[in-house]
Amino acid sequence: MATPLGARGTARPATPDPQPATGTAPLVLSGADVVLPTGTVKDGRVAVDGTRIAAGVPEHARVVDATGHWVVPGFIDIHNHGGGGAAFSGPADDVLKAVRAHRAHGTTTLVTSTVTDDMDFLVKQAGLLSELAEQGEIAGIHFEGPFISPCRKGAHSEALLRDPDPAEVRKLIDAARGRARMVTLATELPGGIDSVRLLAEHGVIAAVGHTDATYEQTVAAIEAGATVATHLFNAMPQIGHRAPGPITALLEDERVTVELINDGTHLHPASLQLAFHHAGARRVAFITDAMDAAGAGDGRYLLGPLEVEVSEGVARLVEGGSIAGSTLTMDRAFKRAVTVDRLPVEDVVAAVSANPAKLLGMYDTVGSLEPGKDADLVVLDEHFDLKGVMRRGEWVVDPQLG
């Protein structure tokens, strides 16, 4: 099991692990700045026993000095199309390659995002991804497209877009075999509101995105059950003084979690600050919206059926030049938020861990360093550069401490 002890404090008893422990030998990371749900504990410690965070110091635990480092919960990415040179639209080996590339950057829980494609292909891919979710490799599936607006298509093939017919939305949900986590919709399109209701009834997150909706249409979608803004500000009308548009509606409603891509390309720092100010730290989820090139370098790639050119870390469609996802990893998003945007570390931890965990209904097992939860954690140095990653008690990246 694994659990943080804060500043030598006590914690509630760990939940018994129903599975045999397969993580590291009992371990205590001591002397670090540990970010807990209650705040940052200086000279704190985190104990790991097997696959979980432990409530006390396990017998025969190895104590490792982590002085000068931060220990934070593992990152959770709810919107990601690939990385490491591989896409989540590929075969299982490619999917796993991309998942592992992001794990090495601290993302211990990942929802795989599809991109607009032929419905038959999406159904088939949903089956493949659901198998990997059942194996515990991924946390589920996010369908971004094909139910989006041609006016705000971004890096999606216009020829493959369609209105959100509830019957077709249901087809994707069924193909995911209970592993569909989220569907991004242009809710103003015919069938949009009915599809939002369908998703809510099935416990799948309805996300407003790639939309040309008005303020009033967005309010109606939220009332119908939409609870996420897909990469807020991007691929939607901007705020106008007489036409406030979807951004205003999504920011003002307490029921909505707003996704932000904090790579310095998708958002001006002032826009990010605006979102934090109006939504508050508990309603922001940092995402990568990463594509194949994340962690793989510049070059030519495919995003669905569309060709993408990545130059100096920025991905754009070869035809038209639209931004085509990102090459972001969550550790970079974290560091930028603290060092460039000057956000409190605790707010950033909420945006990369706690908030997405709560949104996914997984906060009982991940999203914070608490007794009984999965031993998913990230070790950062004093400059907020990643040094170590642990997932379920196993080092993905060994920080080589002590």
C-alpha positions as CSV (number, residue, x, y, z in Angstrom):
1,M,0.0,0.0,0.0
2,A,1.0,3.6,-0.2
3,T,0.1,6.8,1.8
4,P,1.5,10.2,2.7
5,L,2.1,11.0,6.3
6,G,2.4,14.7,5.9
7,A,4.7,16.3,8.6
8,R,5.0,13.1,10.6
9,G,1.3,13.2,11.2
10,T,-1.3,10.5,11.4
11,A,-3.7,9.4,8.7
12,R,-6.7,7.2,8.5
13,P,-6.1,3.5,8.1
14,A,-5.3,2.3,4.7
15,T,-7.9,0.4,2.7
16,P,-7.0,-3.3,2.5
17,D,-5.7,-4.1,-1.0
18,P,-7.8,-6.9,-2.5
19,Q,-5.0,-7.7,-4.9
20,P,-1.6,-9.2,-4.1
21,A,0.9,-6.4,-3.7
22,T,3.2,-6.2,-6.7
23,G,4.8,-2.8,-6.2
24,T,8.2,-1.8,-4.7
25,A,9.4,-3.1,-1.4
26,P,8.1,-0.8,1.5
27,L,9.4,2.6,0.9
28,V,9.3,6.0,2.6
29,L,10.1,9.2,0.8
30,S,11.2,11.6,3.5
31,G,12.0,15.3,3.8
32,A,10.2,16.5,0.7
33,D,7.6,19.2,0.2
34,V,4.5,17.0,0.0
35,V,1.3,18.4,-1.6
36,L,-1.7,16.9,0.2
37,P,-5.4,17.9,-0.3
38,T,-5.1,20.1,2.8
39,G,-2.0,21.9,1.5
40,T,1.8,21.6,1.2
41,V,3.6,19.9,4.1
42,K,7.3,20.9,4.5
43,D,9.7,18.2,5.5
44,G,6.9,15.7,4.9
45,R,7.0,12.1,3.9
46,V,5.1,9.6,1.8
47,A,5.0,5.9,2.6
48,V,4.4,3.2,0.0
49,D,3.7,-0.4,0.7
50,G,3.0,-2.6,-2.3
51,T,0.7,-0.8,-4.7
52,R,-0.8,1.6,-2.2
53,I,-0.1,4.7,-0.1
54,A,0.3,3.5,3.5
55,A,-1.1,5.1,6.6
56,G,2.0,4.6,8.7
57,V,5.6,3.6,8.2
58,P,5.6,0.0,7.0
59,E,7.7,-2.6,8.7
60,H,11.2,-2.9,7.2
61,A,10.6,0.1,5.0
62,R,13.5,1.7,3.2
63,V,13.7,5.4,4.0
64,V,14.9,7.6,1.1
65,D,15.9,11.2,1.7
66,A,13.9,13.4,-0.8
67,T,15.0,16.7,0.7
68,G,14.9,19.5,-1.8
69,H,12.2,17.8,-3.9
70,W,8.5,18.0,-4.3
71,V,6.2,14.9,-4.1
72,V,2.8,15.4,-5.9
73,P,0.1,13.0,-7.0
74,G,0.4,11.3,-10.4
75,F,-0.9,13.4,-13.2
76,I,-4.3,12.6,-14.9
77,D,-4.9,13.5,-18.5
78,I,-8.5,13.3,-19.8
79,H,-7.7,14.5,-23.4
80,N,-4.8,12.9,-25.2
81,H,-4.5,11.5,-28.8
82,G,-1.0,9.9,-28.6
83,G,2.7,10.4,-28.0
84,G,6.1,8.9,-28.4
85,G,5.5,8.7,-32.2
86,A,2.3,6.6,-31.8
87,A,-1.4,7.4,-31.9
88,F,-4.4,6.0,-30.0
89,S,-6.0,5.4,-33.4
90,G,-3.4,2.7,-34.1
91,P,-3.1,-1.0,-33.1
92,A,-2.7,-2.1,-29.5
93,D,1.1,-1.9,-29.6
94,D,1.0,1.7,-30.8
95,V,-1.5,2.6,-28.1
96,L,0.7,1.1,-25.4
97,K,3.7,2.9,-26.8
98,A,2.0,6.2,-26.5
99,V,0.6,5.5,-23.0
100,R,4.1,4.6,-21.8
101,A,5.6,7.7,-23.4
102,H,3.2,9.8,-21.3
103,R,3.8,7.8,-18.1
104,A,7.4,8.7,-18.4
105,H,6.3,12.3,-18.1
106,G,4.2,11.8,-15.0
107,T,0.8,10.9,-16.4
108,T,-0.2,7.8,-14.4
109,T,-3.8,7.9,-15.4
110,L,-4.8,8.6,-19.0
111,V,-8.0,8.7,-21.0
112,T,-7.3,8.0,-24.7
113,S,-9.0,10.4,-27.1
114,T,-10.1,9.4,-30.6
115,V,-10.2,11.9,-33.5
116,T,-12.9,12.2,-36.2
117,D,-12.9,9.2,-38.5
118,D,-15.3,6.8,-40.3
119,M,-17.9,5.5,-37.8
120,D,-17.1,1.9,-38.5
121,F,-13.4,2.6,-37.7
122,L,-14.4,4.4,-34.5
123,V,-16.5,1.5,-33.4
124,K,-13.7,-1.0,-34.1
125,Q,-11.2,1.2,-32.2
126,A,-13.5,1.6,-29.3
127,G,-13.5,-2.2,-28.9
128,L,-9.7,-2.3,-28.9
129,L,-9.4,0.6,-26.4
130,S,-12.0,-0.9,-24.1
131,E,-9.9,-4.1,-23.9
132,L,-6.9,-2.0,-22.8
133,A,-9.1,-0.2,-20.3
134,E,-10.2,-3.5,-18.9
135,Q,-6.6,-4.5,-18.5
136,G,-5.9,-1.3,-16.5
137,E,-3.6,0.3,-19.0
138,I,-5.9,3.3,-19.7
139,A,-8.7,4.9,-17.8
140,G,-11.2,4.9,-20.6
141,I,-12.1,6.5,-23.9
142,H,-12.9,10.1,-25.0
143,F,-14.6,10.5,-28.4
144,E,-13.6,13.9,-29.9
145,G,-15.6,13.9,-33.1
146,P,-17.3,13.2,-35.4
147,F,-20.2,15.1,-33.8
148,I,-18.6,18.6,-34.1
149,S,-19.2,21.8,-36.1
150,P,-17.6,22.2,-39.5
151,C,-17.3,25.9,-38.7
152,R,-14.9,25.0,-35.8
153,K,-13.5,21.7,-37.0
154,G,-9.8,22.5,-36.2
155,A,-7.8,19.4,-37.1
156,H,-10.7,17.2,-37.9
157,S,-11.7,16.0,-41.4
158,E,-14.7,18.0,-42.6
159,A,-15.8,15.2,-44.9
160,L,-16.2,12.8,-41.9
161,L,-18.2,15.2,-39.7
162,R,-21.8,14.5,-38.9
163,D,-24.6,15.7,-36.7
164,P,-24.9,14.2,-33.2
165,D,-27.6,11.7,-33.9
166,P,-28.4,10.0,-30.5
167,A,-28.5,6.6,-32.2
168,E,-25.0,7.0,-33.5
169,V,-23.8,8.4,-30.2
170,R,-25.3,5.3,-28.5
171,K,-23.5,3.1,-31.0
172,L,-20.1,4.5,-29.8
173,I,-21.1,4.1,-26.2
174,D,-22.1,0.5,-26.7
175,A,-18.9,-0.2,-28.6
176,A,-16.9,1.0,-25.7
177,R,-18.4,-1.6,-23.4
178,G,-18.8,0.7,-20.4
179,R,-15.4,2.3,-20.9
180,A,-16.6,5.5,-22.6
181,R,-15.7,8.4,-20.4
182,M,-16.5,11.5,-22.5
183,V,-17.9,12.6,-25.8
184,T,-17.2,16.1,-27.3
185,L,-20.1,17.5,-29.1
186,A,-21.2,20.7,-30.9
187,T,-24.4,20.7,-28.9
188,E,-26.1,23.3,-31.2
189,L,-26.2,20.9,-34.1
190,P,-29.4,18.8,-34.7
191,G,-29.6,16.1,-32.1
192,G,-27.1,17.8,-29.9
193,I,-29.3,18.4,-26.8
194,D,-30.9,14.9,-27.0
195,S,-27.4,13.4,-27.3
196,V,-26.3,15.3,-24.2
197,R,-29.2,13.9,-22.3
198,L,-28.4,10.4,-23.6
199,L,-24.8,10.7,-22.4
200,A,-25.9,11.9,-19.0
201,E,-28.3,9.0,-18.6
202,H,-25.5,6.6,-19.3
203,G,-23.0,8.2,-17.0
204,V,-20.8,9.5,-19.8
205,I,-19.5,13.1,-19.7
206,A,-20.9,15.4,-22.3
207,A,-18.3,18.0,-23.3
208,V,-19.1,21.2,-25.3
209,G,-16.4,21.7,-27.9
210,H,-15.5,22.4,-31.5
211,T,-18.7,24.3,-31.4
212,D,-20.2,27.4,-33.0
213,A,-22.9,27.7,-30.3
214,T,-24.2,31.0,-28.9
215,Y,-24.3,31.8,-25.2
216,E,-28.0,30.8,-25.0
217,Q,-27.4,27.5,-26.8
218,T,-24.5,26.7,-24.5
219,V,-26.6,27.4,-21.4
220,A,-29.2,25.0,-22.8
221,A,-26.6,22.3,-23.2
222,I,-25.4,22.7,-19.6
223,E,-28.9,22.5,-18.4
224,A,-29.3,19.3,-20.4
225,G,-26.3,17.8,-18.6
226,A,-23.0,18.9,-20.3
227,T,-20.3,19.3,-17.7
228,V,-17.0,19.9,-19.5
229,A,-15.6,22.5,-21.8
230,T,-13.3,20.9,-24.3
231,H,-10.1,22.9,-24.5
232,L,-11.7,26.2,-23.5
233,F,-11.1,29.2,-25.8
234,N,-9.9,26.9,-28.6
235,A,-12.3,25.9,-31.5
236,M,-15.2,28.0,-30.3
237,P,-16.4,31.6,-30.8
238,Q,-14.6,34.2,-28.7
239,I,-16.2,36.5,-26.1
240,G,-18.0,39.4,-27.6
241,H,-19.6,42.3,-25.7
242,R,-23.0,41.7,-27.2
243,A,-22.5,38.0,-28.1
244,P,-20.8,36.5,-25.0
245,G,-20.7,33.1,-26.7
246,P,-20.0,29.7,-25.2
247,I,-16.8,30.7,-23.2
248,T,-18.8,33.0,-20.9
249,A,-21.5,30.4,-20.3
250,L,-18.9,27.7,-19.6
251,L,-16.9,29.8,-17.2
252,E,-19.8,31.1,-15.2
253,D,-21.5,27.8,-14.4
254,E,-20.3,26.0,-11.3
255,R,-21.2,22.6,-12.8
256,V,-18.7,22.9,-15.6
257,T,-15.0,21.8,-15.6
258,V,-12.9,23.7,-18.1
259,E,-10.0,22.0,-20.0
260,L,-7.0,24.2,-20.6
261,I,-3.9,23.4,-22.8
262,N,-1.1,25.2,-21.1
263,D,1.7,24.9,-23.7
264,G,2.2,28.6,-24.4
265,T,0.8,28.1,-27.9
266,H,-2.9,27.4,-27.5
267,L,-3.5,30.1,-24.8
268,H,-2.1,33.5,-24.0
269,P,-1.1,33.5,-20.3
270,A,-3.8,36.2,-19.6
271,S,-6.5,33.8,-21.0
272,L,-5.3,31.1,-18.6
273,Q,-5.4,33.6,-15.7
274,L,-8.9,34.6,-16.8
275,A,-10.1,31.0,-16.6
276,F,-8.6,30.4,-13.2
277,H,-10.0,33.6,-11.9
278,H,-13.6,33.0,-13.1
279,A,-13.8,29.2,-12.8
280,G,-11.6,28.9,-9.7
281,A,-8.9,26.3,-9.2
282,R,-11.3,23.5,-8.4
283,R,-13.0,23.7,-11.9
284,V,-9.9,23.6,-14.1
285,A,-8.4,20.5,-15.6
286,F,-5.1,20.8,-17.5
287,I,-5.0,18.6,-20.5
288,T,-2.3,17.9,-23.2
289,D,-4.5,17.3,-26.3
290,A,-1.2,15.6,-27.3
291,M,-0.7,13.9,-30.7
292,D,1.9,11.5,-31.9
293,A,4.8,14.0,-31.8
294,A,4.6,14.5,-28.0
295,G,7.9,13.2,-26.7
296,A,9.0,12.3,-30.3
297,G,10.2,15.5,-32.0
298,D,9.5,17.5,-35.1
299,G,8.5,16.0,-38.4
300,R,5.5,14.8,-40.4
301,Y,2.7,12.9,-38.7
302,L,-0.9,11.8,-39.2
303,L,-3.8,12.9,-37.0
304,G,-6.6,10.7,-38.1
305,P,-6.6,10.9,-41.9
306,L,-5.0,14.4,-41.9
307,E,-1.3,15.2,-42.4
308,V,0.4,17.3,-39.7
309,E,3.7,19.2,-39.8
310,V,5.4,19.6,-36.4
311,S,8.0,22.4,-36.3
312,E,9.7,23.7,-33.2
313,G,7.2,21.7,-31.1
314,V,4.1,23.2,-32.7
315,A,1.8,20.9,-34.6
316,R,-0.2,22.3,-37.6
317,L,-2.1,20.8,-40.4
318,V,-0.1,20.7,-43.6
319,E,-3.2,21.8,-45.5
320,G,-4.7,25.0,-44.0
321,G,-2.3,25.5,-41.1
322,S,-4.7,24.9,-38.2
323,I,-3.2,24.0,-34.9
324,A,-3.4,20.2,-34.7
325,G,-3.3,19.1,-31.1
326,S,-0.1,19.7,-29.2
327,T,3.2,18.1,-28.4
328,L,2.7,18.9,-24.7
329,T,3.4,16.5,-21.8
330,M,1.9,17.0,-18.4
331,D,5.2,17.7,-16.6
332,R,5.8,20.6,-18.9
333,A,2.3,21.9,-18.3
334,F,2.9,21.7,-14.6
335,K,6.2,23.5,-14.7
336,R,4.9,26.2,-16.9
337,A,1.9,26.8,-14.6
338,V,4.2,27.3,-11.6
339,T,7.2,29.1,-13.1
340,V,5.6,31.2,-15.9
341,D,2.0,31.6,-14.9
342,R,2.9,31.9,-11.2
343,L,0.0,29.8,-10.0
344,P,0.2,28.3,-6.5
345,V,1.5,24.7,-6.6
346,E,-1.6,23.5,-4.8
347,D,-3.8,24.9,-7.5
348,V,-1.7,23.3,-10.2
349,V,-1.9,19.9,-8.4
350,A,-5.7,20.3,-8.4
351,A,-5.7,21.0,-12.1
352,V,-3.5,18.0,-13.0
353,S,-4.7,15.5,-10.5
354,A,-7.6,16.0,-8.1
355,N,-10.0,17.8,-10.5
356,P,-9.8,15.3,-13.3
357,A,-9.9,12.4,-10.8
358,K,-13.2,13.8,-9.4
359,L,-14.6,14.4,-12.9
360,L,-13.9,10.8,-13.8
361,G,-15.4,9.5,-10.6
362,M,-12.0,8.0,-9.6
363,Y,-11.0,10.2,-6.7
364,D,-11.4,7.3,-4.3
365,T,-8.4,5.6,-5.8
366,V,-6.3,8.3,-7.5
367,G,-5.8,12.1,-7.6
368,S,-4.3,12.7,-4.2
369,L,-1.7,11.4,-1.8
370,E,-4.0,9.8,0.7
371,P,-3.9,6.5,2.6
372,G,-5.3,3.5,0.7
373,K,-5.1,5.2,-2.7
374,D,-3.0,3.9,-5.6
375,A,0.7,4.7,-5.1
376,D,0.8,7.1,-8.1
377,L,3.2,10.0,-7.5
378,V,5.6,12.3,-9.2
379,V,8.9,13.6,-7.8
380,L,10.0,17.0,-8.9
381,D,13.2,18.9,-8.1
382,E,13.4,22.5,-6.8
383,H,13.0,23.8,-10.3
384,F,9.9,21.7,-10.9
385,D,11.6,19.4,-13.4
386,L,10.5,15.8,-13.3
387,K,12.8,13.4,-11.6
388,G,10.7,10.4,-10.7
389,V,7.4,8.7,-11.6
390,M,5.7,6.0,-9.6
391,R,2.6,4.1,-10.8
392,R,0.9,1.7,-8.5
393,G,3.9,1.3,-6.4
394,E,6.4,0.7,-9.3
395,W,8.9,3.2,-10.4
396,V,8.3,4.2,-14.1
397,V,11.1,6.7,-13.7
398,D,13.4,6.1,-10.8
399,P,14.5,9.4,-9.2
400,Q,17.7,7.8,-8.0
401,L,17.4,9.4,-4.6
402,G,19.4,8.4,-1.5
